[in-house]
Amino acid sequence: MKKSVLIVFALLFFTTASFSQNVINLFNGANNFFKLLQEEKYTEAYGYFDETVKAKLSEEQLKKVWTDVNASLGKAEDLEAVQSKVQGDFFAVTVEGKFQRGTQDFILGFNKAQKIVGFFFAPKPTAAKYLSPSYADTTLYSEKTTYLTSPGHQLAAIITTPKNNKNFPVVVFVHGSGPSDMDETVGPNKPFKDLAAGLAAQGIGSVRYVKRTMIYAQEFRKTFTVKEEVLDDAVAALAMAKTIPGADVKNIYLFGHSLGGMLAPRIASQVPDLSGIILAAAPARKLTDMILEQSKYLFDKANDTAKTAKAQFDMAIAEIAKSNVTQLGSMKPDSVILGLPVSYWIDINNYDQVAAAKKLVKPRIFVIQGGNDYQVSQKDFDLWKAGLAGNSNAEFKFYPELNHLLSQQVEKGTGTQYQAFSSVSATLINDIVAWIKIK
């Protein structure tokens, strides 16, 4: 499996009518095509083309195209199918390419027989840039680069600490699904960087680190669970937080975003002296339910009334439903569903995050949710609220205008919204600060 964790939620970021006859097969086909090019197996790669293309493009010409790409950009470091889009009777798959000396995305056109009928260089978009939010007053805090270490792993991390403060609280940030850097960068947006700055300016330190799936992607091509993906490093980061000079070791918090929030109760059960957990846009339901809901939302948003689009959508839904597995049965642990091993699905499907949160004794719980979040909805917020209704340590706050990245928006959009820059809400940060300082 290549970057398997990313593929699980790739559906969340598809544009409009993106449900092909078999999205996973198209992604695999695109990835295999470029893998063969990387290995200079041009004859095998050429075999992916439809006969109509072969009449216009020879194998030697394909070899020259790829040789020229390498001459210009250097050796390919990563090539990954990230998006699928229906275009008439064809399916366009976007492949992100990272090379030694730059980036270049490609678009492969597939016909219904899943043969390549088009091979294009994607134009480079004029991307929005990250801007430091107004609440990021660098005179009030400092940052130190370090490494989060565990057996066989070393992850870059940043410790942010308020200046001229002693016995300050510390928050550890835990990512959502998919490979992610320490800032949880999505397009020009950096939610964790914003949060770290906003908290530090008000006297609260933090730890953020690169997610293991980004650095050690090769380890996630076999059987694994959320233990390897999230839990081990989160526990190590919480231990690191206690070693920060000036930190109040009795005032350590975990901020879990999306999947990180879903797993926060499970992490807290391993760190009994944790002061509190913040569940930001955290699913209260099974991942399968979340993906199905998101897929339906995107399909309805596309408003594609064509019969073929509906048929493609139904096939995608059937594929997603396969992930709702709770025991191995006759399957092998490394069997793949939606790009993830069955071992992963069994582990997370047998985890009840609301029940786990109810069992926690010490840590305070702060559940926060945005109304313009199409990935995690108010339904999840309400489930958390109902499940923890009798817990005096739990607090809930709903923000009607926030999206999944915790920024203020005028509407509930799609993944394309994440390509526009917007900082994490200052109101949200102020509320987190107030909640932490109440004690």
Helices and strands as residue ranges (DSSP letters): H 4-8, G 10-13, H 23-38, H 42-46, H 51-54, H 59-73, E 76-87, E 90-99, E 102-103, E 106-110, E 116-121, G 138-140, E 141-150, E 153-162, E 168-174, H 191-200, E 205-209, H 212-215, G 217-221, H 226-226, I 227-231, H 232-241, E 247-257, H 259-270, E 276-280, H 287-302, H 307-321, E 336-337, E 340-341, H 342-349, H 353-359, E 364-370, H 378-387, E 394-399, G 415-419, H 426-438
